[in-house]
Amino acid sequence: MLLRYDVVIIGSGPAGMAAAVSASDKGVSVCLVEREERMGGILKQCIHDGFGLIRFKEKLTGPEYAWRYEQMVRENPIDFLSSTFLTQIKKEEDVFALSFINPEKGVFRMEADTLIMAMGCRERTDRQIFLHGERPAGIFTAGQAQDLINLKGFLPGKKCLILGSGDIGLIMARRLTLEGAEVQGVYEIGSEPSGLTRNIVQCLEDYDIPLHLNMSVREIHGRKRVESVSLCEVDSNKKFIENTTAKISCDCLILSVGLIPENDILAPLGIKMDLVTGGPVVDQNLETSFPGIFSCGNALLVSDLVDYVSESGHIAGESAAGRCKNHSIAKKISLESAGNIHSVVPQTFTADAGLVTLYLRPSKAMDKAELHLIQGEHIILNKKMNWLKPSEMHREEVDLSGIDPAGPALELSLIQGAAK
């Protein structure tokens, strides 16, 4: 079986669906590939509301948001392959040769002029954060627990403890409470919660679920099933403080300790990666350092809002469609993160970038700050900002039409206390 498309998109979550629709709107042939049976990605199990406030100006549940984009995909001339797993990417002359495996078709090959990677992200597990103790039943990531409750109808435990204050963990604290489980508390190793403020309020405070900062699990106890965990306070270096250990009884430990963009398939291609975001380095078109390969959604950077995930998919889809008709490679100018900037995407720009969208996170919480974007002595942006937190991503539109292609790198910084 040999197929050829202008644009092939890997992953049919919110970013992949948005990319497919925007690319198809440009008149190119599009194939959307998904390893699961249905499109929608993680949204299928996110039955709480709060999605679509920016994109659709409505408060939708995850399945409702996914259904709207699925309808757009169905209404466009987009081919969709489900239960299909990408195993290899090769560049052959002017096309990408893609190898797939599918239960019905077996192993087959597809060719694409451009490729959009929208594989989303995966959760960190207990092994990846080096939890000590036994390995009994009853340890779940927050996403696993969400899948068990919302899609399969199983309660993972009756007396639960949540490690980490990521958004999924906060939402699951509320969900477990509503399903009748007792949530002992949410324990965060950092000095600030890592989830959105609205989730802290709606999921913890509204349900009287305690949040403990600067604490982490030191040891898990139990042979066949989790029986208890030892919790310990940590210092500013996240090292355990002796004589602060407390043993808490529970039968379920749920982990919400970070997300990792899914980009392992790109490693053989030598694509430049951002060590902070975990995704590829991209330009304003979301094109990676490998011409013709684009990245979007949580595979590019972990986002707080699905609306931003869809927006990045829309940008990548339009850009990939345009790349099919223009194969020229332009010189790129780097964007460097300076004071109080934890991460920013895109990281490079072409001279004709024009109006671009930046997604950035501060490195620390600030009540007032001023965002500076400069190129040498030239001030491109100077904007006052309020209430910045590392847990909340900020979106900024910037006009880069005046940048000097032969000039120095752009520099982005946050000056604390400058805003009024």
C-alpha positions, -999 to +999 in steps of 0.1 A: +000+000+000+015+034-011-002+067-004+009+103-012-004+134+005+006+171+006+003+172+044+003+143+068-006+150+105+005+126+132-020+127+161-057+137+161-060+155+194-071+191+195-039+203+178-040+176+151-076+182+142-071+220+140-040+215+118-060+192+095-088+216+091-066+247+085-044+228+060-074+214+041-089+249+039-058+259+019-067+234-008-040+207-002-045+170+003-045+160+040-043+127+059-048+127+097-033+096+114-043+085+149-030+055+169-062+052+189-096+042+176-112+076+177-099+112+172-101+137+201-070+128+221-071+134+258-103+154+255-123+122+253-118+116+290-120+152+302-157+154+310-154+185+331-162+219+316-140+250+310-129+242+274-135+266+244-139+299+263-114+315+239-119+295+207-157+292+207-167+318+234-185+290+252-179+268+282-177+232+268-167+198+282-137+181+267-159+157+245-180+186+233-149+205+223-135+175+205-168+168+188-169+203+173-135+198+157-143+163+147-173+176+128-151+201+110-127+173+100-156+152+087-169+181+067-136+186+049-119+163+023-096+149+050-086+112+050-085+097+086-066+066+096-073+053+131-055+025+150-024+034+130+010+037+146+040+056+130+072+036+133+097+055+112+103+088+093+128+090+065+136+119+041+138+106+005+147+132-021+117+157-020+093+136+001+090+122+036+087+084+036+066+073+066+062+037+078+031+027+097+015-004+112-022-010+114-042-041+126-060-044+092-035-031+067-004-045+084+028-026+077+025+000+050+042+031+037+030+067+030+046+097+014+042+133+024+054+167+012+052+181+047+047+166+081+029+179+112+038+163+145+008+167+170+014+137+193+006+154+225+025+146+257+027+118+283+027+118+321+057+113+343+055+081+363+067+070+397+098+056+382+107+089+365+106+108+398+124+081+417+099+073+444+113+050+471+096+020+486+076-009+473+058-011+440+023-022+450-010-018+432-027+015+437-002+039+421-017+058+392-009+088+372-037+114+372-045+107+336-048+069+343-072+076+372-092+099+350-095+073+323-106+046+348-133+068+364-147+087+334-144+061+306-143+028+323-164+034+354-139+021+380-129+039+412-091+036+416-092+039+454-113+048+484-087+067+504-065+087+480-035+110+482-024+132+453+013+140+447+018+171+426-005+200+419-007+199+381-041+207+366-051+171+360-043+162+396-064+191+409-093+181+387-090+145+398-091+156+435-125+170+428-136+141+407-126+115+433-144+135+460-176+136+438-173+098+432-172+091+470-135+087+476-117+104+505-089+127+493-064+131+521-048+161+504-027+174+475+011+175+482+033+197+461+071+197+463+074+233+451+066+265+470+039+274+445+011+252+430+018+241+394-019+243+383-041+272+372-055+294+399-090+287+388-084+250+393-070+256+428-102+275+437-128+253+420-113+219+427-096+222+461-109+252+480-146+247+470-143+211+483-122+217+514-093+196+500-061+207+517-030+217+496+004+212+512+033+230+497+070+221+501+062+185+508+068+152+489+065+115+492+096+099+508+085+063+507+056+041+497+045+013+520+025-018+512+032-052+495+002-061+474-016-028+477-006+007+488-012+009+526+004+042+534+030+067+523+057+087+542+056+124+535+084+148+543+090+185+541+116+198+516+139+228+516+145+254+489+167+228+470+139+202+472+159+181+496+141+162+524+143+179+558+151+154+585+127+148+614+097+162+594+084+128+581+047+119+586+031+086+577-003+089+560-027+060+556-041+056+520-049+029+495-042+049+464-014+073+453-022+095+423+007+113+406+004+147+389+041+154+386+045+169+351+041+161+314+066+152+287+061+162+251+060+130+228+089+135+204+109+103+206+102+095+169+120+127+159+153+117+175+169+100+144+163+131+123+185+153+145+159+180+150+170+207+174+152+205+207+145+230+234+157+215+267+133+237+287+100+230+268+109+195+258+097+202+223+114+212+190+129+246+184+105+262+159+100+295+139+069+317+138+054+291+113+060+263+139+085+247+114+113+228+131+150+229+122+142+201+097+126+219+067+091+205+060+084+192+096+062+212+118+052+208+155+022+220+174+001+214+205+015+197+236+042+180+215+056+215+210+051+228+245+027+218+274-001+243+274-026+252+301-056+258+277-068+237+249-077+269+230-040+276+227-033+240+216-058+244+188-044+278+178-009+263+174-024+235+153-042+261+131-009+279+126+010+247+118-017+235+093-017+268+074+021+269+074+025+233+062+001+239+034+021+270+023+054+250+025+040+226-001+041+255-026+072+272-014+103+251-007+127+280-002+147+281+031+150+315+047+176+327+072+164+327+108+170+350+137+171+335+172+151+347+202+170+344+235+153+342+269+168+367+294+157+379+328+128+361+345+118+342+313+115+304+319+105+295+283+092+310+251+079+296+218+087+303+189+125+305+194+134+316+159+120+340+132+125+348+096+130+384+084+094+385+070+078+373+102+054+402+106+028+398+133+037+367+154+023+349+185+045+343+215+038+318+242+058+324+273+061+315+310+079+335+337+105+319+358+089+331+391+057+347+404+055+384+400+027+408+409+040+435+385+065+433+356+074+448+323+079+427+292+108+438+270+117+425+235+147+441+220+172+436+191+204+453+200+194+489+208+161+486+190+131+483+213+104+461+197+080+457+226+077+473+260+045+461+278+034+463+314+020+431+329+004+420+361+000+388+381+024+365+364+029+329+375+051+301+362+020+278+362+001+301+338+013+305+302+009+340+286+001+347+250+014+379+233+011+391+198+041+410+186+049+429+153+083+418+141+081+435+107+109+459+117+136+434+127+170+435+111+178+401+094+215+409+096+213+421+132+219+404+165+195+379+182+163+391+197+162+392+235+131+387+256+130+396+293+107+404+322+116+433+345+100+427+379+082+456+396+080+478+365+043+477+359+018+501+374 
